[in-house]
Amino acid sequence: MKYFILLIPILFFSCSIQPEELEEQKPFLKKFIPILDGKKGDWANLETPIIFEDKLIYFITDTESAEGWITAYDKESLDILWTWNDAFETYGAGAQGFGVDSYAYDGILCITQSNLTYGIDIATGKTLWHQRADSGYSSVKGFEDQIFKVTWEEFTSDASIRKASVYDGTWEEIVSIQQIDSFHVRYFNPVAFNSAGDEYLSFVLQKTNNELNRKINFLNLYSLTSNELIWTSDTIPTNASNGNGAPGVVTFYYGQLLLGSKALYSYNFEDGSLEWWKYYGNSFSSLTNLPVAHNGKLYANNESHFLVAVDVHTGEELFNVGSGGSCSQIQIYNGNVYETSWATSKFLGFDANTGKKLYDIDSPFAERFGENEFLRFEHILAIDPDTGLAYTSDSKHLLVYEFE
């Protein structure tokens, strides 16, 4: 029996929701609008928004109905330009169509969730292409006009990394591995970058034996220019005897490959040798809050509620200050470091050189008791590099902050 899927885009154009007036002054809050108008639930889960030209793109899931959709706003007026929910309309509850990672390039928004991948026209909100794999898990990363995903097949221990063009989403396998011993194999966190005119992909290979409660992790460098594996590092060290604490997410910074998990690491780009590592405990890496390298410093927020900056070349700690847990992706703008914390419901700002706390803002509509008790800052944040406006949410509102 054959089944046919009818894909019906649901689009709403130029819908105006006027920013609400504040009953009382909220520090630095410029404007806000509701994000769940007409939906079933009172709360939403959100992923990190994307700012693309004049558009602000939010990824929203209604917690009650599990409906997931993407809304594009005019970043100045906050008028709704379009809303996309093809994945939910096609595949039903749970198929939001987007995961933690999305990528925008040349007017195309690339999103993925599990075995679904979409390319969306940012100007119109229409689906340009759509791929559905038979099985497997994937997360998408982007570099120029290419996207990359890690996939492992269900009921097997085989894994691969694939690439596709943002223009058609046709996947091509570039790296693969099969289990050859008692250790299961997985790839993690592919990051593509350019160095000296050549293109590379760095990623972590993890080998796991559940019976032995043992994990072994290796950093890899692959040339996208010559299509060959350049090197595999020695085992990534951890303080845990069973190898827990790695992998981290890779950041390329001027000849160094930087990682962060329970420790911070620097590997030499040329030969994969470990230059330095510093153990802190707990975790520096979550799907929403990755270490950031900027102006010779590596900034990382630990789930033990502190923000640390270290010298990227030596690992020397430059400052260590109290922050929060379950934080947004670190944003750096005009000499300051910003993040929101769900655990403490704070919007925090620090001097990027000294770590001095400059801003400590409570969620604007949270109440100590009552129906708004859980209106915490979501762990999402994007700052417009052109205007400095900061966009976040408290699960019920789109919030816009202006600090300078």
C-alpha positions as CSV (number, residue, x, y, z in Angstrom):
1,M,0.0,0.0,0.0
2,K,1.3,3.4,-0.9
3,Y,0.8,6.5,1.1
4,F,0.9,10.0,-0.3
5,I,1.6,13.1,1.8
6,L,0.0,16.4,0.9
7,L,2.2,19.3,2.0
8,I,0.1,22.4,2.7
9,P,2.0,25.5,3.7
10,I,0.3,27.6,6.4
11,L,1.4,31.2,5.9
12,F,0.2,34.4,7.4
13,F,1.6,37.6,5.9
14,S,2.0,41.1,7.4
15,C,0.0,40.4,10.5
16,S,0.4,43.4,12.9
17,I,0.6,42.8,16.6
18,Q,1.2,46.1,18.3
19,P,4.0,46.2,20.9
20,E,2.3,46.5,24.3
21,E,2.5,49.5,26.6
22,L,4.3,49.0,29.9
23,E,2.2,49.6,33.0
24,E,5.4,50.4,34.9
25,Q,9.0,51.1,33.9
26,K,11.0,47.9,33.2
27,P,14.8,48.5,33.1
28,F,16.1,48.5,29.5
29,L,13.0,46.8,28.1
30,K,12.3,48.6,24.8
31,K,9.2,46.7,23.6
32,F,7.4,43.3,23.8
33,I,4.6,41.4,22.1
34,P,2.9,38.1,22.9
35,I,4.1,35.0,21.0
36,L,1.2,32.7,21.6
37,D,-1.8,34.7,20.4
38,G,-4.6,32.3,19.4
39,K,-2.7,29.2,20.5
40,K,-3.8,26.6,23.1
41,G,-1.1,26.8,25.6
42,D,0.0,29.5,28.0
43,W,3.7,28.8,27.5
44,A,6.2,28.1,24.7
45,N,9.6,26.5,24.3
46,L,11.9,28.4,22.0
47,E,15.2,28.0,20.3
48,T,17.8,30.7,19.6
49,P,16.4,33.2,17.1
50,I,18.1,34.2,13.9
51,I,18.5,37.8,12.7
52,F,18.7,37.9,8.9
53,E,18.8,41.3,7.2
54,D,15.6,43.1,8.3
55,K,14.0,39.9,9.7
56,L,13.9,38.4,13.2
57,I,13.1,34.6,13.1
58,Y,11.8,32.8,16.1
59,F,11.4,29.0,16.6
60,I,8.4,28.3,18.8
61,T,6.7,25.2,20.3
62,D,3.4,25.4,22.1
63,T,4.0,23.3,25.3
64,E,0.3,22.2,25.5
65,S,-0.4,21.1,21.9
66,A,3.2,20.3,20.9
67,E,2.6,22.3,17.8
68,G,5.8,23.8,16.4
69,W,6.2,26.7,14.0
70,I,8.5,29.4,12.8
71,T,7.6,33.1,12.8
72,A,9.4,35.8,10.9
73,Y,9.0,39.4,12.3
74,D,10.1,42.7,11.0
75,K,12.9,43.3,13.4
76,E,12.0,47.0,13.9
77,S,8.2,47.0,14.1
78,L,7.8,43.4,15.2
79,D,5.0,42.9,12.6
80,I,4.6,39.3,11.6
81,L,5.8,38.8,8.1
82,W,5.1,35.1,7.8
83,T,4.5,31.9,9.8
84,W,5.7,28.4,8.7
85,N,4.6,25.1,10.1
86,D,4.8,22.7,7.2
87,A,6.5,20.0,9.3
88,F,3.7,19.9,11.9
89,E,1.0,20.1,9.3
90,T,2.5,17.1,7.5
91,Y,3.8,14.8,10.2
92,G,1.8,15.9,13.3
93,A,2.7,16.4,16.9
94,G,6.4,16.3,17.7
95,A,7.5,17.3,14.2
96,Q,8.3,20.9,14.8
97,G,10.6,20.7,11.9
98,F,13.5,22.4,13.6
99,G,16.0,21.5,16.3
100,V,18.4,23.5,18.3
101,D,20.5,24.4,15.3
102,S,19.3,26.3,12.2
103,Y,21.3,28.1,9.6
104,A,20.5,31.0,7.3
105,Y,22.5,31.8,4.1
106,D,21.7,33.7,0.9
107,G,18.0,34.1,1.8
108,I,17.5,30.4,2.7
109,L,16.8,29.1,6.1
110,C,17.9,25.5,6.7
111,I,16.4,23.6,9.6
112,T,16.4,20.0,10.7
113,Q,14.8,17.8,13.3
114,S,15.5,14.1,13.7
115,N,15.2,12.8,10.1
116,L,13.5,15.9,8.6
117,T,15.4,18.7,6.8
118,Y,13.9,21.7,5.2
119,G,15.0,24.7,3.2
120,I,12.7,27.8,3.5
121,D,12.7,31.0,1.5
122,I,13.3,33.7,4.1
123,A,11.6,36.4,2.0
124,T,8.3,34.5,1.7
125,G,8.3,31.7,4.3
126,K,7.6,29.1,1.6
127,T,9.3,25.7,1.6
128,L,11.9,25.4,-1.2
129,W,12.9,21.8,-0.6
130,H,12.3,19.0,1.9
131,Q,14.2,15.9,2.7
132,R,13.0,13.0,4.9
133,A,15.5,10.2,5.7
134,D,14.3,6.7,6.4
135,S,15.7,6.8,10.0
136,G,18.4,8.3,12.1
137,Y,19.2,11.3,14.1
138,S,20.7,14.6,12.7
139,S,21.7,18.1,13.7
140,V,22.6,20.7,11.1
141,K,25.6,23.0,11.0
142,G,26.2,25.5,8.2
143,F,29.2,27.0,6.5
144,E,28.8,29.4,3.5
145,D,26.5,27.5,1.0
146,Q,26.9,24.1,2.6
147,I,25.2,22.4,5.5
148,F,26.4,19.4,7.4
149,K,24.7,16.9,9.6
150,V,25.7,14.0,11.8
151,T,23.5,10.9,11.4
152,W,23.4,7.6,13.0
153,E,21.1,4.8,11.9
154,E,18.6,3.4,14.3
155,F,19.3,-0.2,15.6
156,T,22.9,0.0,14.3
157,S,26.2,1.4,15.5
158,D,27.0,3.0,12.2
159,A,27.5,6.7,11.9
160,S,28.2,9.2,9.2
161,I,28.7,12.9,8.5
162,R,26.9,14.2,5.4
163,K,26.9,17.5,3.5
164,A,24.4,19.2,1.2
165,S,23.9,22.4,-0.6
166,V,21.6,25.0,1.0
167,Y,19.9,25.3,-2.4
168,D,18.6,21.8,-2.7
169,G,19.3,19.8,0.5
170,T,20.6,16.7,-1.4
171,W,22.8,14.9,1.1
172,E,26.1,13.3,0.3
173,E,28.1,11.1,2.7
174,I,31.6,12.4,3.3
175,V,32.7,10.5,6.4
176,S,31.5,7.2,7.8
177,I,32.4,4.7,10.5
178,Q,31.2,1.2,11.5
179,Q,31.5,-0.6,14.8
180,I,34.4,-3.1,14.7
181,D,34.6,-4.0,18.4
182,S,32.6,-3.8,21.6
183,F,32.5,0.0,21.5
184,H,29.6,1.8,19.8
185,V,30.7,4.7,17.6
186,R,29.2,8.2,17.2
187,Y,30.2,11.4,15.5
188,F,29.5,14.7,17.3
189,N,29.5,18.5,16.6
190,P,30.9,19.0,13.1
191,V,32.2,22.5,12.5
192,A,33.3,23.7,9.1
193,F,35.7,26.7,8.5
194,N,38.2,28.2,6.1
195,S,42.0,28.4,6.7
196,A,44.5,29.7,4.2
197,G,42.1,29.3,1.4
198,D,41.2,25.7,2.1
199,E,38.0,24.4,3.7
200,Y,38.0,22.0,6.7
201,L,35.6,20.1,8.9
202,S,36.4,19.3,12.5
203,F,34.4,16.9,14.6
204,V,34.5,14.5,17.6
205,L,34.4,10.7,17.3
206,Q,33.1,9.1,20.5
207,K,33.4,5.4,21.3
208,T,31.2,4.1,24.0
209,N,31.0,0.8,25.9
210,N,27.9,0.8,28.2
211,E,28.8,-2.5,29.9
212,L,32.2,-1.1,30.9
213,N,30.7,2.4,31.5
214,R,33.5,3.7,29.4
215,K,33.8,6.6,26.8
216,I,36.7,7.5,24.6
217,N,36.7,10.7,22.5
218,F,39.0,11.8,19.6
219,L,39.1,15.1,17.8
220,N,39.4,14.9,14.0
221,L,40.3,17.2,11.1
222,Y,38.9,16.5,7.7
223,S,39.8,18.5,4.5
224,L,36.7,19.4,2.5
225,T,39.0,20.7,-0.3
226,S,40.9,17.4,-0.8
227,N,38.2,15.1,0.7
228,E,40.6,13.3,3.1
229,L,41.0,12.9,6.9
230,I,44.1,15.0,7.9
231,W,44.5,13.7,11.5
232,T,42.9,12.1,14.5
233,S,44.1,13.3,17.9
234,D,45.1,11.2,20.9
235,T,42.3,10.5,23.4
236,I,40.7,13.8,24.6
237,P,41.7,13.8,28.3
238,T,39.2,14.2,31.2
239,N,39.4,14.0,35.0
240,A,36.8,11.1,34.9
241,S,38.3,7.6,34.9
242,N,35.5,6.4,32.6
243,G,36.0,9.2,30.1
244,N,32.8,11.2,30.8
245,G,33.0,14.9,30.3
246,A,33.9,15.0,26.6
247,P,33.2,15.7,23.8
248,G,32.8,19.4,23.5
249,V,31.8,21.6,20.6
250,V,34.6,22.7,18.4
251,T,35.5,26.4,17.7
252,F,38.2,27.3,15.2
253,Y,40.2,30.4,16.2
254,Y,43.3,31.5,14.3
255,G,45.1,28.1,14.1
256,Q,43.5,26.6,17.2
257,L,40.7,24.2,17.7
258,L,39.0,25.0,21.0
259,L,36.6,22.8,22.9
260,G,34.5,23.0,26.1
261,S,32.8,20.4,28.2
262,K,33.8,19.7,31.8
263,A,37.1,21.2,30.8
264,L,38.4,23.7,28.3
265,Y,40.8,22.6,25.6
266,S,43.0,23.9,22.8
267,Y,44.3,21.7,20.0
268,N,46.9,22.7,17.4
269,F,45.3,22.9,14.0
270,E,48.3,21.7,12.1
271,D,48.9,18.3,13.8
272,G,46.2,17.8,16.3
273,S,48.4,18.0,19.4
274,L,46.9,19.2,22.7
275,E,48.3,22.7,23.5
276,W,46.5,23.1,26.9
277,W,43.5,22.0,28.9
278,K,42.0,23.2,32.1
279,Y,39.5,21.1,34.2
280,Y,36.6,22.9,35.9
281,G,33.9,20.2,36.6
282,N,30.3,20.3,35.6
283,S,29.6,21.3,32.0
284,F,30.6,24.2,29.8
285,S,28.7,23.0,26.8
286,S,25.0,22.6,26.3
287,L,23.1,22.7,23.1
288,T,22.1,26.3,23.7
289,N,25.2,27.7,25.3
290,L,28.6,27.1,23.6
291,P,32.0,28.6,24.4
292,V,32.9,31.7,22.3
293,A,36.3,32.9,21.2
294,H,36.8,36.6,20.8
295,N,39.7,39.0,20.9
296,G,42.1,36.4,22.2
297,K,39.8,35.1,24.9
298,L,37.6,32.1,25.2
299,Y,34.4,32.7,27.1
300,A,32.4,29.9,28.6
301,N,29.5,29.6,31.0
302,N,29.6,26.7,33.4
303,E,26.4,25.0,34.7
304,S,27.8,25.6,38.2
305,H,26.7,29.2,37.6
306,F,29.9,30.9,36.7
307,L,31.3,32.6,33.6
308,V,35.0,32.2,32.9
309,A,37.3,33.9,30.4
310,V,40.7,32.3,29.6
311,D,43.6,33.3,27.3
312,V,43.1,31.2,24.1
313,H,46.9,30.7,23.6
314,T,47.8,29.6,27.2
315,G,44.6,28.7,29.0
316,E,45.4,31.2,31.7
317,E,42.2,32.2,33.6
318,L,41.5,35.9,33.1
319,F,38.4,36.2,35.2
320,N,35.8,33.9,36.8
321,V,32.5,35.5,37.9
322,G,29.1,34.4,39.1
323,S,26.5,34.1,36.5
324,G,23.7,31.5,36.1
325,G,22.8,28.1,34.8
326,S,20.8,26.9,31.8
327,C,22.0,30.0,29.9
328,S,21.5,31.2,26.4
329,Q,24.3,31.3,23.8
330,I,26.8,33.9,24.9
331,Q,26.6,37.1,22.8
332,I,29.4,39.7,22.6
333,Y,28.6,43.3,21.5
334,N,30.5,46.5,21.9
335,G,33.0,45.2,24.5
336,N,30.4,43.4,26.7
337,V,29.3,39.8,27.2
338,Y,25.6,39.1,27.4
339,E,23.5,36.0,28.3
340,T,20.2,35.1,29.8
341,S,19.8,32.5,32.5
342,W,16.7,30.3,32.9
343,A,17.9,28.9,36.2
344,T,18.1,32.4,37.9
345,S,15.7,34.2,35.5
346,K,18.3,36.9,34.9
347,F,19.5,38.9,31.9
348,L,23.2,39.4,32.6
349,G,25.9,41.7,31.1
350,F,29.6,41.7,31.8
351,D,32.6,43.7,30.8
352,A,34.4,41.5,28.3
353,N,37.8,42.4,29.6
354,T,37.4,42.5,33.3
355,G,34.3,40.4,34.0
356,K,32.7,43.2,35.9
357,K,28.9,42.7,36.1
358,L,27.2,45.6,34.3
359,Y,23.6,44.4,34.0
360,D,21.6,42.1,36.3
361,I,18.0,42.3,35.2
362,D,15.0,40.2,36.4
363,S,12.5,38.7,34.1
364,P,10.1,41.6,33.6
365,F,6.7,39.9,34.2
366,A,7.6,37.1,36.6
367,E,5.8,37.0,39.9
368,R,6.9,35.4,43.1
369,F,3.6,33.5,43.3
370,G,0.7,33.1,40.9
371,E,0.0,32.3,37.2
372,N,3.1,34.2,36.1
373,E,5.5,32.6,38.6
374,F,7.3,30.7,35.8
375,L,7.7,33.6,33.4
376,R,11.5,33.2,33.4
377,F,13.9,34.3,30.8
378,E,14.3,31.5,28.2
379,H,17.8,30.4,27.4
380,I,17.7,32.2,24.1
381,L,19.3,35.4,23.0
382,A,20.3,37.2,19.8
383,I,21.8,40.6,19.5
384,D,21.6,42.6,16.3
385,P,25.1,43.6,15.3
386,D,23.8,46.7,13.5
387,T,21.6,48.2,16.3
388,G,22.7,46.4,19.5
389,L,19.0,45.5,20.2
390,A,18.8,42.2,22.2
391,Y,16.0,39.8,21.5
392,T,14.9,37.1,23.9
393,S,11.7,35.7,25.5
394,D,10.1,34.7,28.8
395,S,8.1,31.8,27.2
396,K,5.1,34.1,26.7
397,H,6.5,37.3,25.2
398,L,9.0,38.3,22.6
399,L,11.2,40.8,24.5
400,V,13.4,43.5,23.1
401,Y,16.1,45.1,25.2
402,E,18.2,48.2,24.5
403,F,21.3,48.8,26.7
404,E,23.2,51.5,24.9
